[in-house]
Structures are given as structure tokens and as C-alpha cells.
């Protein structure tokens, strides 16, 4: 069992370590370019190709998307109530509690642990969670909403296109699907390397406060994921994916938003760093619980 879990987490550790060492060596890494490339090209191709190829009923993917919406709302409600009770500012830390690293940690973990079925289900979760983050993240930081931002999120278009092709049974030329599949191979390792680079550059401040929030994120994630899996009646891969995605640490993008809007970025960086290290530390137990618990 330990060997199986190590087989799952080893690619995550190795890719993240490459990025971490790369950054520590002082070698330039164009994080903004890589992030844009992955977000605007890699992710849309990965989402579309996975939805088209996966042998799952559209209703199954739709239910996972609904579970993503419900669990994200649950995180928001819990964090909105608990943060001020613990003495934390909602505007600063709400994003970090609500939006987890469901992309560059969640997707590869679900792929390595649960195979192509797990990846497809994780993409269904991520396809709902990520647009919510890119839409609501700035709103939480600034208190201002812009409806046009919804149409600028490429994930929404790739999800719509993939589901349409799947539902209508539209044939795709072989070269098209092979090209999309080929391009879809680069986002996951590149995301993990970028995660390592980002962690190497984060300076953790207020470690005690960060540890409290990191424990809150992990406990809330496992608890909500487990409860939601029961409510939705998920078993097997679906249950594992939901718990894994919900239990992921705070997303690195939270730091970028905090920095962009000058909202205590050092404290947010500490939450991301500590929550990521905590998740890595408990990863074997988390995967065992998600898959076999």
C-alpha cells in the first residue's frame, strides 16, 4: 500500500522539486508567461480532450460539477463565519480558505491515484471551481463585480465545447483529437514545476497565524469533501476525487491576487506555504482515506 501511494505522489514531488531547485539556483523562470500559456492553451485543450475522450456519462460529469459548486459554497459560508471569530480579516483570507489548489495539485493527484476516470472527474470539478475563482477572487479582494469577466475565462468555453461534442456525438478528425491530446500533455507537469517555483519565492510571515489557517483549510476540506460525497452518494473514483480536490491547500493564485491588490500578500503567502507543506505531509494518509476510507 505504501508503495502504491508513493507511486502516486512521486511525480508530484519530483516536478515540484524541479521548480523549487530551479528557482533556488537563481535561473530565470517566466512565471507569468507559463501561467498564461497553461491557462489559455494547455488547460482548455486538456479539458476539451478529456471530456471528449472519457467514457463517462455526461450526467456523471454534471453531478461532479454540481458537487464542486456546492462544496465551494460551503467553504465560503464556513470561512465567512469562522474567520472573524478567529480574529482574521475576511477580505484578506477568504479567498485562501475558499479556493484550493484544485489545478496543479488536484488534477495530477487524481490522475495518478485514480487514472483517466479520476482525471475526467477532477476536470469536471476544476472546470466549475476555477472559473468561480477567476470571477469571484477579484470581487472578494476589491468588492467590485464585472460581468464581462465571465466571458474572458477560457475554461468556460472549453467545457461548453467539450460537453457539446460529447452530447451531440459530433465526429472529430483524428488529427484534431491527436493534436489536442498532444498539447494536453504539457499543462500538468508544467503546473507542478511552476508550483515549485512559486513556493521557492514565497516568504512565510506570521507562521503561527498561517498554521492556524492551514489547519482550518485542510480540516474544512476533508470534512466538507467527505460529507458532500455522502450526500451525493459518491463511491469509488467519484468519492476519491471529491475528497482529494476539496482537501487541497490554498491556491498559489491567492498570493498573486493579494499582491495585485496590495492586501497583505506576505500573510497570504504564509498561508499558501504552510498549507501546501501540511498537505504534502499528510498526503499518504489523505490518499488512503480518499481511495479506501
N, C-alpha and C positions, 0 to 999 in steps of 0.2 A: 504493500500500500504506500509506504513512504517513497519507494522508487517511482511509483506511478505519479505521485504528487510532485516529486522532484522533476520528472519529465515534463509536467505541465508548466511549472513555474520557471524552469531553467531558461527557456527562450526569453521570458520577460526580464529576468535578472541580467542575462548576458547583453541584451540590446540596451537596456537602461544603463548598464555599466559602461558600455562603449561610449554612450553620450556623456556620462559623468566624467570618465577619464579624458575624453576628448576636450571637454571644457576646462578641466583642471590643468591640462597641458598647455592651455592658452592658445590653442588652434582656433581660428575664426570659424564660427558656425552661424549661418544666416537663418536665425530662428524665424524671423518674420516671413522670409521667402518660403521656407519649408512649411510653415504653418498655412500660408496661403495656398501653396501647391497641394498640400494634403486636403485642406478644407474645400477648395474649389474644383479640384480634379480627382484626386485619389479617392476621397470619401464618396463623392457621387457615383464614381464608377464601381466602387466596392458595394455600395448599397444597391445600385441597379442590377449588377451582375448576380449578386447573392439572391435577391428577390426573384429574379427570373429563373435561376437555375435550381433553387431549393425545392425539394419535394415535400412541401408542406401546404396544407390548405390555407388559402387567403384568410379564412376566418380565424385560424390559429395565430397567424401573424397579427391580425387585427386585435385579438384579445390581449396579446402581449403589449401592443401599443397602448391599449386602454389601461393595462396594468401600470405601464410607465407613467401615464397621466395621473392615475390615482396615487401612486407612491410618491411622485413628485409633489403633488398637492399635500399629501400627508406630511412630507418633510417640511414644507413651507409652513403648515399650520403648527406643527410641533415646535419648530425653531422660532416662529413668531412669538409663541407664548413663553418658551423656556429661556431664550436669550436674555431678555431684560431681567428675569428672575435671578439669573446667574451673574448679572451685572455687565452684560455685553451689549454693545450698540447694535441694533438691528441693521441699520444701513451699512455698517462695516462688515458684519459677519453672516448676514442672512444668506447671501449667495453661496458662501463656502459650505454652509450646512445643507442647502437645498440641492446644489448641483455638484454631483460627484464626477470622478474621472471615468465615466462610462465608455469613453472612446479609446484612448491609448493605453488604458489598463484593462478595462472591462471586456472589450472586444477580443483581444488576444487570449485572455484568460478563458473566456467562454469557448473560443475556437480550440485551444489546446486541451481543455478539460472535457468538452462535450462534442467536439467535431463540427462538421459542417452544419448540422442541425442546430447546435448551440450557437454558432456564429450567426445564422439567419435569424434566430430568435433574439439574440443580443442586438442585431442590427435593427430589428423591429422596435426594441426598447430604446436604443440610441436615437433612432430616427424621430422619435417623439421628444425625447429628453433634450437632445442637442438644440433643435430649433427653439424650444422653450427657453433654454439658457441664453442663446444669442438674442432673443427678443426681450426676455424679462430681465436678464442680467443688467443691461444699462439702465432699464427703468428703475430697478431697485436702487442702483447707485445714484441716479440723478433725480428720480421722482417724476420723470417726463416720459411720455409714450409717443411712438411714431409708428403708425400702422404700415407705412411703406417698407419698414424694415423686414416685415414678414416675407415680402416678395423677393427680398435680396438674399434669402437663405437658400443656398443650392441644394441642401439636403431635402427640402420640401419638394422640389421639382424632381429629384431623382427617385424619391419614394413614390410620388404620383405616377411617374413614368413606369417604374418597375411594377407597381401594382396593376396599372392599366394593361401592360403587356401580358402579365400573368392571368388576369381575369378574362381578357378577350382572347387569349390563346394566339396572340399575334406571332407569326414566324419571324425570326431574326436571321439574317445571313450569317453563315458560320464565321466569316472573317470578323464580323462585328462583335459577336459574343467572345471570340478568342482575344480580340484586341482589348475589349473591356476587362476580361478576366486577367489578361497580362498586366494592364495598368493597375488593376485592383490588388495586385500583389505587393505594391510598394508602400501603401499607407501604414499598415500595422507595424512593420519593423521601423519605419521612419518615425512614426509617432512615439514609439518606445525610446528610440535614440534621443529624440527631442525632449522627451520627459526627463531623461538622464541629464541632458544639458541644462534644462531649466532648474532641476534640483540642485545642480552644482553651483548655480548662480544665486540661489536664494539664501538670504541671511536670516537665520531664525532669531527673532527677538521675543522677549516675554515668554520663555519656554513653559513656565508654569501655566499661564493662561492658554497657550497653544495646546498643551497636553489635555487640558480640560475639554476644549472644543474638539480635539481629535478623538477623544474617548466618546464624546457625545455623538460625533458623526458616525463612528463605527457601530456603537450600540444602537443608535437610531436606525442605521441602515440595515443591520442584521434583523432587528426586531420588526421593522416595517416590512422588509422583504419576506420574512418568514410568515407574518400574519397575512400579507397580501396573497402569498402562494396558497394558504389555506382557504381564504375567501374565494379566490378564483378557481380553486380545485386543481391547481397545477401539480403535476407529478413528473418524475424523470427529468429530461433536459429542460423543460419549461420552468420547473421549480428551481433547478440549479442556476439557470440564467438569471432569474428574477432576484434570487438572494445574492448572487455574485455582483450583479450590477448595482443593486441597492447598497451593498456594503463597501463599495469603492471609496477611496479617500477624496478629499476636496479637489476639484479640478484645478489644474495649473492656470487655466484661463481666468480664474477668480483673481489671481495676482495681477494679471495684465489689466483687468478692469479696475482694480483698486489703484494701480499705478496710473492708469489713464485718467482717472477722475480724482486723483490725489486724496484717496480715502484710506489712510493708514496702511499703505502697502506692506510695510515691514511686519506688522502684526498678522496680516493675511498670509504673507509668505511663511511665517512661523506655523500657522495652522496647516498649510499645504504640506510643508516639510514634515512636521511631526505626524500628521495623519497618514501620509504616504509611508513613512518608516514604520508606523504602527501596523498598517495593513500588510506590509511585507513581512513583519514579524509574526503575524498570526495567519498568514496565507495558507500554510498547510492545514491548520485546523479549520479555517473558513472553507476551503475547498472540500475537505472531508464532510463537513456539515452540509454544504450545499448539494453535494452529489449523493451522499449516503445517509445523511441525518434523517 
